[in-house]
Amino acid sequence: MAEFSLTLHARDDANPELRKVSVSAEGELPEYGQVWVWDILYAQQLFALGEVQAAQDLKETLELWAVNMSSKVFQPHGHILSKGYLDLSENLQLVSGDAVPAAADGDRQVVVSVDGQAGQLPDVRVSPESLDADERQDLVLGLGQYFNFENPMFARELPIHVLAMRKYHADINLPHTRTALDEAPFFAIQKAMEYFQAANEGTVQ
């Protein structure tokens, strides 16, 4: 079991658009499993948001980043990190150490718990279950940002997974449907495996 505790820090009146997020992790989650967890979390939050503008905003933020990042997935992690290419949103900043703001009344802590057997899709739970729309957006972006910085494998795969989920939502089922909640992560994993297999064989166009 692994747990990721995200603190969504209270917004600063001087820059209300920016959300600062800090993350602490307990337990172990294999590197290859991180993108599976994120896929499931993304599908869960799109389902929970339903047909509201916040869901569309989240999709557009991630899909624009993925389109721009997809041509850079085979560049060295240190290079794309230093260039800022791994920043998912200009309105979210992952902070740690001395950069973490002092505790404030408006802080919101959300815990993502992961259970499961090696090689199987994990069970991903979010606590508390009741979150505002902007908190759901920041949860998805915050955990994605954390994994992006920590794990070169995740950073390489995430754009392909986001674009695969975009295709699923456009061609098969809308993101607020129960079927999409269940199927979209599987679809993303399958399409990413096909992409990287083709890349390894030199057949990616």
C-alpha beads as a LAMMPS data file, in Angstrom:
LAMMPS data file: protein, C-alpha beads

205 atoms
204 bonds

1 atom types
1 bond types

-500.0 500.0 xlo xhi
-500.0 500.0 ylo yhi
-500.0 500.0 zlo zhi

Masses

1 110.0

Atoms # bond

1 1 1 0.000 0.000 0.000
2 1 1 1.110 3.532 -0.738
3 1 1 -0.312 6.874 0.335
4 1 1 0.223 10.292 -1.147
5 1 1 -0.828 13.214 1.038
6 1 1 -1.322 16.380 -0.974
7 1 1 -1.715 19.742 0.708
8 1 1 -3.546 22.181 -1.532
9 1 1 -2.310 25.393 0.036
10 1 1 -4.598 28.363 0.513
11 1 1 -4.402 30.755 -2.388
12 1 1 -2.445 33.981 -1.937
13 1 1 -4.521 37.136 -2.385
14 1 1 -1.618 38.637 -4.317
15 1 1 -1.784 35.814 -6.900
16 1 1 -5.171 34.093 -6.574
17 1 1 -4.791 32.137 -9.823
18 1 1 -1.792 30.171 -8.516
19 1 1 -2.235 27.047 -6.416
20 1 1 0.775 25.794 -4.464
21 1 1 0.788 22.075 -3.720
22 1 1 3.083 20.016 -1.518
23 1 1 3.181 16.214 -1.469
24 1 1 4.393 13.647 1.037
25 1 1 4.557 9.945 0.212
26 1 1 4.444 6.848 2.410
27 1 1 4.839 3.221 1.412
28 1 1 6.079 1.956 -1.924
29 1 1 4.605 2.157 -5.386
30 1 1 6.580 0.658 -8.298
31 1 1 7.649 3.252 -10.845
32 1 1 5.712 1.550 -13.621
33 1 1 2.589 1.671 -11.450
34 1 1 2.596 5.418 -10.980
35 1 1 1.127 6.181 -14.401
36 1 1 -1.596 3.567 -13.818
37 1 1 -2.519 5.267 -10.551
38 1 1 -2.603 8.643 -12.240
39 1 1 -4.759 7.361 -15.128
40 1 1 -7.302 5.984 -12.662
41 1 1 -7.261 9.168 -10.568
42 1 1 -7.781 11.297 -13.692
43 1 1 -10.713 9.138 -14.841
44 1 1 -12.226 9.228 -11.346
45 1 1 -12.055 12.999 -11.079
46 1 1 -13.458 13.600 -14.573
47 1 1 -16.351 11.297 -13.663
48 1 1 -16.887 13.098 -10.350
49 1 1 -16.785 16.526 -11.999
50 1 1 -19.385 15.543 -14.554
51 1 1 -20.475 17.932 -17.271
52 1 1 -19.081 21.146 -15.818
53 1 1 -16.598 23.655 -17.169
54 1 1 -13.966 22.598 -14.633
55 1 1 -13.794 19.142 -16.252
56 1 1 -13.279 20.681 -19.676
57 1 1 -10.665 23.066 -18.281
58 1 1 -8.733 20.167 -16.749
59 1 1 -8.847 18.198 -19.991
60 1 1 -7.728 21.195 -22.041
61 1 1 -4.839 21.980 -19.681
62 1 1 -3.521 18.421 -19.774
63 1 1 -4.134 17.844 -23.478
64 1 1 -2.389 21.073 -24.520
65 1 1 0.596 20.110 -22.375
66 1 1 0.592 16.566 -23.791
67 1 1 0.531 17.770 -27.399
68 1 1 3.496 20.063 -26.753
69 1 1 5.362 17.429 -24.737
70 1 1 4.743 14.430 -26.994
71 1 1 7.623 15.332 -29.315
72 1 1 10.035 15.530 -26.377
73 1 1 9.349 12.210 -24.629
74 1 1 12.694 10.688 -25.613
75 1 1 14.777 13.680 -24.507
76 1 1 16.776 13.344 -21.255
77 1 1 14.709 13.901 -18.127
78 1 1 17.122 16.445 -16.692
79 1 1 16.960 18.518 -19.873
80 1 1 13.175 18.697 -20.134
81 1 1 12.936 19.328 -16.394
82 1 1 15.360 22.250 -16.557
83 1 1 13.504 23.737 -19.528
84 1 1 10.198 23.704 -17.648
85 1 1 8.625 21.291 -20.114
86 1 1 7.378 19.083 -17.272
87 1 1 5.264 21.840 -15.712
88 1 1 1.680 20.751 -16.301
89 1 1 0.091 24.145 -15.646
90 1 1 1.283 27.679 -15.112
91 1 1 -1.384 27.977 -12.408
92 1 1 0.030 25.157 -10.256
93 1 1 3.364 25.091 -8.449
94 1 1 4.745 22.040 -6.662
95 1 1 6.636 23.161 -3.557
96 1 1 8.836 21.389 -1.035
97 1 1 11.225 22.130 1.813
98 1 1 11.579 25.807 2.707
99 1 1 9.243 26.796 -0.139
100 1 1 6.220 25.174 1.544
101 1 1 3.931 27.940 2.858
102 1 1 3.100 28.149 6.547
103 1 1 -0.091 26.354 7.547
104 1 1 -3.197 28.437 6.874
105 1 1 -6.917 28.106 7.500
106 1 1 -7.636 27.670 3.800
107 1 1 -5.303 24.697 3.333
108 1 1 -6.918 21.469 2.130
109 1 1 -5.318 18.056 2.624
110 1 1 -6.279 15.219 0.300
111 1 1 -4.956 11.664 0.619
112 1 1 -4.652 9.306 -2.345
113 1 1 -4.425 5.691 -1.122
114 1 1 -3.257 2.902 -3.407
115 1 1 -3.763 -0.829 -2.881
116 1 1 -3.190 -3.711 -5.249
117 1 1 -1.059 -6.623 -6.358
118 1 1 2.035 -6.229 -8.522
119 1 1 1.195 -6.262 -12.211
120 1 1 -2.506 -5.541 -11.678
121 1 1 -4.402 -2.278 -11.933
122 1 1 -4.404 -0.732 -8.453
123 1 1 -7.332 0.294 -6.309
124 1 1 -7.138 4.082 -5.949
125 1 1 -9.133 5.901 -3.260
126 1 1 -9.340 9.596 -2.469
127 1 1 -10.106 10.989 0.979
128 1 1 -12.115 13.068 1.593
129 1 1 -14.499 12.070 -1.188
130 1 1 -16.235 15.454 -1.188
131 1 1 -14.080 18.017 -2.990
132 1 1 -14.726 21.282 -4.789
133 1 1 -14.249 21.383 -8.543
134 1 1 -11.008 23.340 -8.339
135 1 1 -9.687 20.944 -5.695
136 1 1 -10.338 17.995 -8.026
137 1 1 -8.434 19.756 -10.787
138 1 1 -5.523 20.603 -8.492
139 1 1 -5.431 17.054 -7.109
140 1 1 -4.965 15.565 -10.583
141 1 1 -2.425 18.199 -11.626
142 1 1 -0.576 18.104 -8.303
143 1 1 -0.022 14.351 -8.201
144 1 1 0.855 14.338 -11.902
145 1 1 3.368 17.109 -11.302
146 1 1 4.910 15.213 -8.391
147 1 1 5.341 12.022 -10.424
148 1 1 6.588 14.022 -13.430
149 1 1 9.437 15.504 -11.409
150 1 1 10.287 12.311 -9.508
151 1 1 10.118 9.625 -12.190
152 1 1 11.598 9.897 -15.709
153 1 1 9.541 6.863 -16.800
154 1 1 6.317 8.594 -15.755
155 1 1 7.292 11.845 -17.472
156 1 1 7.988 9.966 -20.712
157 1 1 4.696 8.046 -20.632
158 1 1 2.266 10.669 -19.332
159 1 1 1.797 12.625 -22.599
160 1 1 0.953 9.433 -24.483
161 1 1 -1.548 8.391 -21.808
162 1 1 -3.240 11.813 -21.823
163 1 1 -3.554 11.776 -25.610
164 1 1 -4.881 8.206 -25.549
165 1 1 -7.550 9.224 -23.039
166 1 1 -8.433 12.195 -25.232
167 1 1 -8.982 9.782 -28.118
168 1 1 -11.090 7.484 -25.941
169 1 1 -13.293 10.356 -24.781
170 1 1 -13.684 11.706 -28.321
171 1 1 -14.342 8.404 -30.104
172 1 1 -15.823 5.965 -27.581
173 1 1 -17.361 7.344 -24.363
174 1 1 -17.587 10.785 -22.770
175 1 1 -15.525 11.284 -19.587
176 1 1 -18.532 11.714 -17.258
177 1 1 -19.921 8.255 -18.087
178 1 1 -19.518 5.199 -15.867
179 1 1 -18.129 3.223 -18.794
180 1 1 -15.388 5.779 -19.360
181 1 1 -14.510 5.695 -15.670
182 1 1 -13.912 1.951 -15.946
183 1 1 -12.474 1.678 -19.460
184 1 1 -10.447 4.813 -20.198
185 1 1 -7.439 3.878 -17.998
186 1 1 -7.208 0.442 -19.667
187 1 1 -7.414 2.092 -23.084
188 1 1 -4.625 4.542 -22.192
189 1 1 -2.344 1.800 -20.908
190 1 1 -2.900 -0.317 -24.021
191 1 1 -2.310 2.557 -26.445
192 1 1 0.837 3.649 -24.604
193 1 1 2.209 0.097 -24.708
194 1 1 1.542 -0.032 -28.463
195 1 1 3.203 3.352 -28.975
196 1 1 6.390 2.529 -27.107
197 1 1 6.602 -0.914 -28.669
198 1 1 6.391 0.713 -32.099
199 1 1 8.980 3.299 -31.018
200 1 1 11.364 0.562 -29.935
201 1 1 10.884 -1.137 -33.298
202 1 1 11.407 2.129 -35.134
203 1 1 7.926 2.244 -36.672
204 1 1 6.482 5.345 -34.933
205 1 1 5.557 7.885 -37.587

Bonds

1 1 1 2
2 1 2 3
3 1 3 4
4 1 4 5
5 1 5 6
6 1 6 7
7 1 7 8
8 1 8 9
9 1 9 10
10 1 10 11
11 1 11 12
12 1 12 13
13 1 13 14
14 1 14 15
15 1 15 16
16 1 16 17
17 1 17 18
18 1 18 19
19 1 19 20
20 1 20 21
21 1 21 22
22 1 22 23
23 1 23 24
24 1 24 25
25 1 25 26
26 1 26 27
27 1 27 28
28 1 28 29
29 1 29 30
30 1 30 31
31 1 31 32
32 1 32 33
33 1 33 34
34 1 34 35
35 1 35 36
36 1 36 37
37 1 37 38
38 1 38 39
39 1 39 40
40 1 40 41
41 1 41 42
42 1 42 43
43 1 43 44
44 1 44 45
45 1 45 46
46 1 46 47
47 1 47 48
48 1 48 49
49 1 49 50
50 1 50 51
51 1 51 52
52 1 52 53
53 1 53 54
54 1 54 55
55 1 55 56
56 1 56 57
57 1 57 58
58 1 58 59
59 1 59 60
60 1 60 61
61 1 61 62
62 1 62 63
63 1 63 64
64 1 64 65
65 1 65 66
66 1 66 67
67 1 67 68
68 1 68 69
69 1 69 70
70 1 70 71
71 1 71 72
72 1 72 73
73 1 73 74
74 1 74 75
75 1 75 76
76 1 76 77
77 1 77 78
78 1 78 79
79 1 79 80
80 1 80 81
81 1 81 82
82 1 82 83
83 1 83 84
84 1 84 85
85 1 85 86
86 1 86 87
87 1 87 88
88 1 88 89
89 1 89 90
90 1 90 91
91 1 91 92
92 1 92 93
93 1 93 94
94 1 94 95
95 1 95 96
96 1 96 97
97 1 97 98
98 1 98 99
99 1 99 100
100 1 100 101
101 1 101 102
102 1 102 103
103 1 103 104
104 1 104 105
105 1 105 106
106 1 106 107
107 1 107 108
108 1 108 109
109 1 109 110
110 1 110 111
111 1 111 112
112 1 112 113
113 1 113 114
114 1 114 115
115 1 115 116
116 1 116 117
117 1 117 118
118 1 118 119
119 1 119 120
120 1 120 121
121 1 121 122
122 1 122 123
123 1 123 124
124 1 124 125
125 1 125 126
126 1 126 127
127 1 127 128
128 1 128 129
129 1 129 130
130 1 130 131
131 1 131 132
132 1 132 133
133 1 133 134
134 1 134 135
135 1 135 136
136 1 136 137
137 1 137 138
138 1 138 139
139 1 139 140
140 1 140 141
141 1 141 142
142 1 142 143
143 1 143 144
144 1 144 145
145 1 145 146
146 1 146 147
147 1 147 148
148 1 148 149
149 1 149 150
150 1 150 151
151 1 151 152
152 1 152 153
153 1 153 154
154 1 154 155
155 1 155 156
156 1 156 157
157 1 157 158
158 1 158 159
159 1 159 160
160 1 160 161
161 1 161 162
162 1 162 163
163 1 163 164
164 1 164 165
165 1 165 166
166 1 166 167
167 1 167 168
168 1 168 169
169 1 169 170
170 1 170 171
171 1 171 172
172 1 172 173
173 1 173 174
174 1 174 175
175 1 175 176
176 1 176 177
177 1 177 178
178 1 178 179
179 1 179 180
180 1 180 181
181 1 181 182
182 1 182 183
183 1 183 184
184 1 184 185
185 1 185 186
186 1 186 187
187 1 187 188
188 1 188 189
189 1 189 190
190 1 190 191
191 1 191 192
192 1 192 193
193 1 193 194
194 1 194 195
195 1 195 196
196 1 196 197
197 1 197 198
198 1 198 199
199 1 199 200
200 1 200 201
201 1 201 202
202 1 202 203
203 1 203 204
204 1 204 205
